[in-house]
Amino acid sequence: MTSVLAEPVRQFVDEITAVLVDLGTRVSAPNKAALQRDAALEAQAIAASVIASDGRYSDTELRAFASALAPWFDALRGTTPQQLRTGDAIRQFRAWAITPSPLFETVVTADSRHGTANGWRYYQAALRVAHAGAAIDSVPTREKLLTVDTFRSMMLRRLAAAKIERPADMPRGVGEPEPVEDRAAPAARPLDELLAELDALVGLAAVKTEVRLLTNLIRVENLRRERDLPVVDQSRHLVFVGNPGTGKTTVARLLAQIFHTLGVVSKGQLVETDRSGLVAGYVGQTATKVNEVAERAQGGVLFIDEAYALVQGGEQDFGREAIATLLKQMEDHRDDLVVIVAGYPAPMAEFLDANPGIRSRFPKTLEFPDYTDDEMVAICESMAKTSHYDLDASARERLRAWLARQPRGASFGNARLVRNVFEQAVTRQASRVVDLPSVTDHQLITITAADIPD
């Protein structure tokens, strides 16, 4: 059991000692033994912050902690779990992951000064220790996964603030299996790149947190598998609830790629469908349609929009047959198929209760709230930027006022509504500038208040 933490700690100490030795030679002759102890103290703090986050302090994780750090700290060699539980060796670091440590600051500051990227070496080695700390117990608690996510986000914010670019040849992180050679499948994208794309989405703070926690859980499970430790089998199928245009398909597409990178599925494609793609009008045809769609989705994610429509046709409707066939496909291909069902909140509750096997296979629900007016303005600005347009201040204010007048209900379009408004604004802008006697580049790309619909 100790090996799950011992090896990442040793790797961290070796990696960071090498970084500190290099920094030391720039100013004076380094004392390698002292620097090694500094690195070990940092590893202790990282592991302790994760272990202490939920206040459980199990004997298993305390023994693993002591064993992993004992090579550098004699006091830990004879320490009992009870002594660690009541002492400060772990407890004092409970909030440690919230702010950059002095050592991390030293490394990042040196990167800014010398044009190096050692902060990324720290980032990856430190995350190995954090994930290992969460992997000691067979099922990490939510608090542990949140601490790992907080630690990751803190380091990324500091690296971004210092403008330290991620090395192109940075090796894969802990819990990211080496990609399997398959010419028919797209190459798996780096996990940090996918999570950065997730973080860049407007709004959806709670959804982003849940996706990152799921990502950390899978990485921890992969780490345990690498050490031949038992892993509790957990369903990856998900329920997305929310009104139209709230980002459900976008997040599903990113999740398919994240699952590919983490080895949950072999290809990472997203196959979208709805009732019309699964249910036929004659006896015997529905099962065939479901099987064909599921076959296309194998190796990736099957996204079923408005899934509740499968149970709203009565007892004689073929939607029930579609569900039964889908559940069989999920069981037969449980190692290489993830299903996400989506729709309005209330009807999706009816869907989950329609078949005894559904709710047990979809244990987790992600709620996608409506966007605020400010978030929808930001979405419109992002759409404009992608299309090489720019909303000036007057356009933003008129758009915000227009959005505030729109009724909010179950059919509210959110980002789809914003897309329609943006396309209308582009059309109106074109009609306006075409009549100008002389058009500048700035006028060609600028959307003003006059272009926003009434």
FENGIFEN-V507972 format. One line per field, one symbol per residue. ss: DSSP state (H for helix, E for strand, L for the rest). A space follows every 50 residues. Layout:
ss: ???
This chain:
ss: LLHHHHHHHHHHHHHHHHHHHHHHHLLLLLLHHHHHHHHHHHHHHHHHHH HHLLLLLLHHHHHHHHHHHLLLLHHHLLLLHHHHHHLLLLHHHLLHHHLL LHHHHHHHHHHHHHLLLHHHHHHHHHHHHHHHHHHLLLLLLHHHHHHHHH HHHHHHHHHHHLLLLLLLLLLLLLLLLLLLLLLLLLLLLLHHHHHHHHHL LLLLHHHHHHHHHHHHHHHHHHHHHHLLLLLLLLLLLEEEEELLLLLHHH HHHHHHHHHHHLLLLLLLLEEEELHHHHLLLLLLLHHHHHHHHHHHHLLL EEEELLHHHHHLLLLLLLHHHHHHHHHHHHHHLLLLLEEEEEELHHHHHH HHLLLHHHHHHLLEEEEELLLLHHHHHHHHHHHHHHLLLEELHHHHHHHH HHHHLLLLLLLLLLHHHHHHHHHHHHHHHHHHHLLLLLLLHHHHHEELHH HLLL
